[in-house]
Amino acid sequence: MVSNVPMLLPSLQEVREFGKQSILGYPLEAVTLGIHSFCSAAVASNGTEPYYEPDLSRMNYVLMTESGNFTYSLSQAQDLWESSEFFKDLDTVVVVTGWLTSINDTNDAAFELYKAYHARGGYNFIVIDTASQLTSLYTWSSFNTNNLGNALGQGLAKLVNYVPLASIHVIGHSLGAHISGAAGRQFQTLTGQNLPRITGLDPANPCFNEGESLSGLSRGDASWVDVIHSNVRILGKRAPIGDIDFYPNGLNSIQPGCLTVICSHSRSWQYYAESVYPENEENFIGVKCNSLSAVDDGLCKSQTAIMGFKVSQKAKGNFFLRVNSQSPYGRKGTN
């Protein structure tokens, strides 16, 4: 028994993680639980009438190119698909931003993802800039996700008249992930087909429950749904909702190198963007398991899967992995 005592003691890394979670993570998890409970009660009572209705006429597709950005009304999707700036022989990536984010912020998801895809070349890169329509109180913004998603789904249903279905990939961050899920469901209704892939980057947690009117993104919204969770139980969902779910840094709500929940929430798109750059496609390799500690102890070695751009589409389930505290974040499968 004495010889086994060192094995029972937590490692220095585990002590640091516990300390950071205790100070930064757990108190905010309690606050988020209160917001989540309020939203759930509102949904259950059909009280999801938003104070701020989205003005779809002010929603735009923004086609980002090397020569500049081109804006087209969300209600006139065919104007984009028929424009000379849109290349029908290229794959198309559609990114949906989240609450309080802006396409004009060069440090935010849309711009960083554009840089990554531009480095690869060969893509139409389109952003649905939600900033002007998701700037109200979070709960009201969340109630608008289905309407915004339906509008996007209608535009994507027109897109398949111009490009092969297999060439479309929708990516959503935070509330944008749930808008993407609603778009996928609307696309199914209008076309009888599934979008090939939706990627959810830390789908928003407060107010969204499976089986309710605000169910958000879930498996089945596309032929393949992959999810990266980076701020579980606070701004991002903990529950697995995709065909494959990745948990970098496990179920800890604060990511390595972060001291705020916003930083951790943003790590999901930062990890994904890193994986898009050429030669980085296999930077993030998760292990199928039920916890990160079990992965660290070598108890789960039977199945691995690539997270991010080159996601493994034959593996399903929950995958855990360690990440670095600064870029490059991926460890290429090493702990």
BADOLUM-288232 format. One record per residue (C-alpha): residue in one letter; residue number from 1; x, y, z. Coordinates in Angstrom, 1 decimal, padded with zeros to 4 digits. Layout:
REM BADOLUM-288232
- res, n, east, north, up
- A, NUM, X, Y, Z
...
//
This chain:
REM BADOLUM-288232
- res, n, east, north, up
- M, 1, 000.0, 000.0, 000.0
- V, 2, 002.8, 002.4, 000.9
- S, 3, 004.5, 001.9, -002.5
- N, 4, 001.2, 002.7, -004.3
- V, 5, 000.7, 006.0, -002.4
- P, 6, 002.4, 008.2, -005.1
- M, 7, 000.0, 006.8, -007.7
- L, 8, -002.9, 008.0, -005.7
- L, 9, -001.7, 011.6, -005.4
- P, 10, -002.7, 014.1, -008.0
- S, 11, 000.0, 015.3, -010.4
- L, 12, 001.2, 018.9, -010.4
- Q, 13, -000.7, 019.5, -013.6
- E, 14, -003.9, 018.1, -012.1
- V, 15, -003.4, 020.4, -009.0
- R, 16, -003.0, 023.4, -011.3
- E, 17, -006.0, 022.6, -013.3
- F, 18, -008.2, 022.0, -010.2
- G, 19, -007.0, 025.4, -008.8
- K, 20, -007.8, 027.3, -011.9
- Q, 21, -011.2, 025.6, -012.3
- S, 22, -012.1, 026.3, -008.7
- I, 23, -011.3, 030.0, -008.9
- L, 24, -012.4, 030.7, -012.5
- G, 25, -014.6, 028.0, -013.7
- Y, 26, -016.9, 026.6, -011.0
- P, 27, -018.4, 029.9, -009.8
- L, 28, -019.4, 030.9, -013.4
- E, 29, -020.8, 027.5, -014.0
- A, 30, -023.3, 028.2, -011.1
- V, 31, -024.2, 031.5, -012.6
- T, 32, -024.8, 029.9, -016.0
- L, 33, -026.9, 027.2, -014.5
- G, 34, -029.3, 030.0, -013.2
- I, 35, -029.5, 031.6, -016.7
- H, 36, -030.1, 028.2, -018.2
- S, 37, -032.9, 027.4, -015.7
- F, 38, -034.6, 030.7, -016.5
- C, 39, -034.5, 030.0, -020.2
- S, 40, -035.8, 026.5, -019.8
- A, 41, -038.7, 027.8, -017.8
- A, 42, -039.5, 030.3, -020.5
- V, 43, -039.3, 027.7, -023.2
- A, 44, -041.5, 025.3, -021.3
- S, 45, -044.1, 028.0, -020.9
- N, 46, -043.9, 029.0, -024.6
- G, 47, -042.5, 032.3, -023.4
- T, 48, -039.9, 032.6, -026.1
- E, 49, -041.2, 035.8, -027.7
- P, 50, -038.0, 037.8, -028.2
- Y, 51, -038.0, 041.5, -027.3
- Y, 52, -035.9, 042.2, -030.3
- E, 53, -037.1, 040.7, -033.5
- P, 54, -034.4, 040.0, -036.2
- D, 55, -034.6, 042.2, -039.2
- L, 56, -033.7, 039.7, -041.9
- S, 57, -033.5, 042.5, -044.5
- R, 58, -030.4, 043.7, -042.7
- M, 59, -028.8, 040.3, -042.7
- N, 60, -026.2, 039.7, -045.3
- Y, 61, -023.9, 037.1, -046.9
- V, 62, -020.4, 038.5, -047.0
- L, 63, -018.2, 036.8, -049.6
- M, 64, -014.6, 037.4, -048.4
- T, 65, -012.0, 037.4, -051.2
- E, 66, -008.4, 038.5, -051.7
- S, 67, -009.7, 041.6, -053.6
- G, 68, -012.2, 042.6, -050.9
- N, 69, -015.5, 041.7, -049.3
- F, 70, -018.7, 041.5, -051.3
- T, 71, -022.1, 041.8, -049.5
- Y, 72, -025.4, 040.3, -050.6
- S, 73, -028.7, 040.4, -048.9
- L, 74, -029.7, 037.2, -047.1
- S, 75, -033.1, 037.4, -048.7
- Q, 76, -031.5, 037.5, -052.2
- A, 77, -029.2, 034.5, -052.0
- Q, 78, -029.3, 033.9, -055.8
- D, 79, -027.6, 037.3, -056.3
- L, 80, -024.5, 035.8, -054.6
- W, 81, -024.7, 032.4, -056.3
- E, 82, -024.9, 034.1, -059.7
- S, 83, -022.3, 036.8, -059.1
- S, 84, -018.9, 036.8, -060.9
- E, 85, -017.1, 036.8, -057.6
- F, 86, -018.6, 033.4, -056.6
- F, 87, -016.8, 030.4, -058.3
- K, 88, -019.1, 027.5, -058.9
- D, 89, -016.2, 025.0, -059.4
- L, 90, -014.8, 025.6, -055.8
- D, 91, -015.9, 024.2, -052.5
- T, 92, -018.0, 026.6, -050.4
- V, 93, -017.5, 027.2, -046.7
- V, 94, -020.3, 029.2, -044.9
- V, 95, -019.4, 030.5, -041.4
- V, 96, -022.0, 031.8, -039.0
- T, 97, -020.8, 034.1, -036.3
- G, 98, -022.2, 034.2, -032.7
- W, 99, -023.5, 036.6, -030.1
- L, 100, -021.8, 040.0, -030.0
- T, 101, -019.2, 039.0, -032.7
- S, 102, -018.4, 041.1, -035.7
- I, 103, -016.9, 040.3, -039.1
- N, 104, -015.0, 043.6, -038.8
- D, 105, -013.0, 042.4, -035.8
- T, 106, -009.7, 041.2, -037.2
- N, 107, -009.2, 039.1, -034.0
- D, 108, -012.5, 037.2, -034.2
- A, 109, -013.6, 033.9, -035.7
- A, 110, -014.6, 035.0, -039.2
- F, 111, -011.4, 036.8, -040.1
- E, 112, -009.1, 034.1, -038.6
- L, 113, -011.0, 031.3, -040.3
- Y, 114, -010.8, 033.3, -043.6
- K, 115, -007.0, 033.6, -043.3
- A, 116, -006.7, 029.8, -042.7
- Y, 117, -008.9, 028.9, -045.7
- H, 118, -007.2, 031.5, -047.9
- A, 119, -003.9, 029.8, -047.0
- R, 120, -005.3, 026.6, -048.4
- G, 121, -006.8, 028.1, -051.5
- G, 122, -009.7, 026.7, -053.6
- Y, 123, -012.7, 027.9, -051.5
- N, 124, -015.6, 030.3, -051.6
- F, 125, -015.5, 031.7, -048.1
- I, 126, -018.8, 033.2, -047.0
- V, 127, -019.7, 034.7, -043.6
- I, 128, -023.2, 035.3, -042.2
- D, 129, -022.5, 038.3, -040.1
- T, 130, -025.0, 038.1, -037.2
- A, 131, -023.5, 041.0, -035.2
- S, 132, -026.3, 043.5, -036.0
- Q, 133, -029.0, 040.9, -035.2
- L, 134, -027.6, 039.2, -032.1
- T, 135, -026.6, 042.2, -030.0
- S, 136, -029.6, 042.3, -027.7
- L, 137, -029.9, 040.5, -024.3
- Y, 138, -028.5, 037.0, -024.7
- T, 139, -031.8, 035.2, -024.0
- W, 140, -033.7, 037.2, -026.6
- S, 141, -030.9, 036.6, -029.1
- S, 142, -031.1, 032.9, -028.5
- F, 143, -034.8, 032.9, -029.2
- N, 144, -034.0, 034.3, -032.7
- T, 145, -031.7, 031.5, -033.8
- N, 146, -034.5, 029.4, -035.4
- N, 147, -035.7, 032.4, -037.5
- L, 148, -032.1, 033.2, -038.6
- G, 149, -031.4, 029.6, -039.4
- N, 150, -034.5, 029.2, -041.5
- A, 151, -033.5, 032.2, -043.6
- L, 152, -030.0, 030.7, -044.1
- G, 153, -031.5, 027.3, -044.9
- Q, 154, -033.6, 028.9, -047.7
- G, 155, -030.5, 030.4, -049.2
- L, 156, -028.6, 027.1, -049.1
- A, 157, -031.5, 025.4, -050.8
- K, 158, -031.0, 027.7, -053.7
- L, 159, -027.3, 027.2, -053.7
- V, 160, -027.6, 023.5, -054.7
- N, 161, -029.0, 024.6, -058.0
- Y, 162, -025.6, 026.0, -058.8
- V, 163, -023.0, 023.8, -057.1
- P, 164, -022.8, 020.1, -056.0
- L, 165, -024.3, 019.4, -052.6
- A, 166, -021.1, 017.7, -051.5
- S, 167, -019.1, 020.9, -051.9
- I, 168, -020.9, 022.7, -049.1
- H, 169, -019.7, 022.9, -045.5
- V, 170, -021.4, 025.1, -042.8
- I, 171, -019.5, 026.1, -039.7
- G, 172, -021.1, 027.9, -036.7
- H, 173, -019.6, 029.3, -033.5
- S, 174, -021.6, 029.7, -030.3
- L, 175, -025.1, 030.8, -031.2
- G, 176, -024.0, 030.5, -034.8
- A, 177, -023.7, 026.8, -034.3
- H, 178, -027.4, 026.6, -033.4
- I, 179, -028.3, 028.9, -036.3
- S, 180, -026.4, 026.4, -038.5
- G, 181, -028.4, 023.5, -037.1
- A, 182, -031.7, 025.3, -037.8
- A, 183, -030.4, 026.0, -041.3
- G, 184, -029.7, 022.3, -041.8
- R, 185, -033.2, 021.3, -040.7
- Q, 186, -034.8, 023.9, -043.0
- F, 187, -032.6, 022.7, -045.8
- Q, 188, -033.9, 019.2, -045.2
- T, 189, -037.5, 020.4, -045.3
- L, 190, -037.1, 022.3, -048.6
- T, 191, -034.9, 019.9, -050.5
- G, 192, -035.4, 016.4, -048.9
- Q, 193, -031.6, 016.2, -048.7
- N, 194, -029.0, 016.7, -045.9
- L, 195, -026.2, 019.2, -045.9
- P, 196, -023.1, 017.1, -046.0
- R, 197, -021.4, 018.6, -042.9
- I, 198, -022.0, 021.1, -040.1
- T, 199, -019.2, 021.9, -037.7
- G, 200, -020.2, 023.3, -034.3
- L, 201, -017.6, 025.3, -032.5
- D, 202, -018.5, 025.4, -028.8
- P, 203, -022.2, 025.5, -029.4
- A, 204, -023.9, 027.9, -027.0
- N, 205, -025.0, 026.4, -023.7
- P, 206, -027.5, 028.7, -022.0
- C, 207, -031.1, 028.3, -023.1
- F, 208, -030.6, 025.2, -025.4
- N, 209, -032.0, 021.8, -024.4
- E, 210, -032.4, 018.8, -026.6
- G, 211, -036.1, 018.0, -027.2
- E, 212, -037.3, 021.6, -026.6
- S, 213, -038.2, 024.3, -029.1
- L, 214, -034.7, 025.7, -028.6
- S, 215, -032.9, 022.4, -029.1
- G, 216, -030.1, 023.9, -031.1
- L, 217, -027.6, 022.0, -033.2
- S, 218, -027.8, 018.2, -033.0
- R, 219, -026.8, 015.1, -034.8
- G, 220, -029.1, 014.6, -037.8
- D, 221, -029.1, 018.3, -038.8
- A, 222, -026.6, 017.3, -041.5
- S, 223, -025.2, 014.0, -042.8
- W, 224, -022.2, 014.6, -040.5
- V, 225, -022.1, 016.9, -037.5
- D, 226, -018.8, 017.4, -035.7
- V, 227, -018.5, 019.5, -032.5
- I, 228, -015.5, 021.0, -030.6
- H, 229, -016.3, 021.8, -027.0
- S, 230, -014.0, 024.3, -025.3
- N, 231, -016.0, 026.0, -022.5
- V, 232, -018.2, 023.3, -021.2
- R, 233, -021.0, 024.1, -018.7
- I, 234, -020.6, 027.9, -019.1
- L, 235, -020.8, 029.5, -022.5
- G, 236, -020.6, 026.1, -024.3
- K, 237, -022.5, 022.9, -024.1
- R, 238, -021.1, 019.9, -022.3
- A, 239, -023.5, 017.3, -023.7
- P, 240, -022.4, 015.4, -026.8
- I, 241, -024.7, 016.6, -029.6
- G, 242, -022.8, 015.6, -032.8
- D, 243, -021.9, 012.4, -034.6
- I, 244, -018.5, 013.0, -033.1
- D, 245, -017.7, 015.3, -030.2
- F, 246, -014.2, 016.5, -029.2
- Y, 247, -013.3, 017.7, -025.7
- P, 248, -009.9, 019.4, -025.8
- N, 249, -008.7, 019.7, -022.1
- G, 250, -011.6, 017.4, -021.2
- L, 251, -014.5, 018.6, -019.2
- N, 252, -012.7, 021.5, -017.7
- S, 253, -014.4, 024.8, -018.5
- I, 254, -011.2, 026.9, -018.7
- Q, 255, -008.7, 026.1, -021.5
- P, 256, -004.9, 026.0, -021.0
- G, 257, -003.5, 029.5, -021.4
- C, 258, -006.9, 031.2, -020.6
- L, 259, -008.0, 033.2, -017.6
- T, 260, -011.5, 034.0, -018.8
- V, 261, -014.5, 032.1, -020.2
- I, 262, -014.5, 034.3, -023.4
- C, 263, -010.9, 033.1, -024.1
- S, 264, -011.9, 029.5, -023.6
- H, 265, -015.1, 029.9, -025.7
- S, 266, -012.9, 031.3, -028.5
- R, 267, -010.4, 028.5, -028.3
- S, 268, -012.8, 026.2, -030.3
- W, 269, -012.5, 028.3, -033.5
- Q, 270, -008.8, 028.9, -032.8
- Y, 271, -008.2, 025.2, -032.7
- Y, 272, -010.2, 024.7, -035.8
- A, 273, -008.5, 027.5, -037.7
- E, 274, -005.1, 026.0, -036.8
- S, 275, -006.2, 022.7, -038.3
- V, 276, -007.1, 024.3, -041.6
- Y, 277, -003.6, 025.5, -042.4
- P, 278, -001.7, 023.2, -044.7
- E, 279, 000.4, 020.6, -042.8
- N, 280, -001.6, 021.3, -039.7
- E, 281, -004.5, 018.9, -040.6
- E, 282, -003.5, 016.3, -038.0
- N, 283, -002.4, 018.6, -035.2
- F, 284, -005.3, 017.5, -033.0
- I, 285, -005.9, 013.8, -032.4
- G, 286, -008.4, 012.7, -029.8
- V, 287, -008.8, 009.4, -028.1
- K, 288, -012.2, 007.8, -027.7
- C, 289, -012.8, 007.6, -024.0
- N, 290, -015.0, 008.7, -021.1
- S, 291, -012.6, 011.2, -019.5
- L, 292, -009.3, 013.0, -020.1
- S, 293, -007.7, 011.4, -017.0
- A, 294, -008.4, 008.0, -018.4
- V, 295, -006.6, 009.0, -021.6
- D, 296, -003.7, 010.3, -019.6
- D, 297, -003.5, 007.0, -017.6
- G, 298, -003.4, 005.0, -020.9
- L, 299, -006.7, 003.3, -020.3
- C, 300, -008.1, 004.2, -023.7
- K, 301, -006.0, 003.5, -026.7
- S, 302, -008.2, 001.5, -029.1
- Q, 303, -009.5, 004.3, -031.3
- T, 304, -008.3, 007.8, -032.2
- A, 305, -009.8, 010.5, -034.5
- I, 306, -008.6, 013.7, -036.1
- M, 307, -010.3, 016.9, -034.8
- G, 308, -010.9, 019.9, -037.0
- F, 309, -010.6, 020.4, -040.8
- K, 310, -009.7, 016.8, -041.6
- V, 311, -012.1, 015.3, -039.1
- S, 312, -012.4, 011.5, -039.1
- Q, 313, -015.9, 010.8, -040.6
- K, 314, -015.9, 007.1, -039.8
- A, 315, -015.4, 007.5, -036.1
- K, 316, -018.3, 008.3, -033.8
- G, 317, -018.5, 009.1, -030.1
- N, 318, -016.7, 011.3, -027.6
- F, 319, -013.0, 012.0, -028.0
- F, 320, -010.6, 013.6, -025.5
- L, 321, -007.2, 015.3, -026.0
- R, 322, -004.6, 017.5, -024.4
- V, 323, -003.8, 020.9, -026.0
- N, 324, -001.1, 023.5, -025.6
- S, 325, -001.6, 026.8, -023.8
- Q, 326, -000.4, 028.8, -026.8
- S, 327, -000.2, 028.4, -030.5
- P, 328, 000.4, 025.9, -032.0
- Y, 329, -002.2, 024.4, -029.8
- G, 330, -002.2, 020.9, -031.3
- R, 331, 000.1, 018.2, -029.9
- K, 332, -000.3, 015.8, -032.9
- G, 333, -001.6, 013.1, -030.6
- T, 334, 001.0, 013.3, -027.8
- N, 335, 000.0, 014.1, -024.2
//
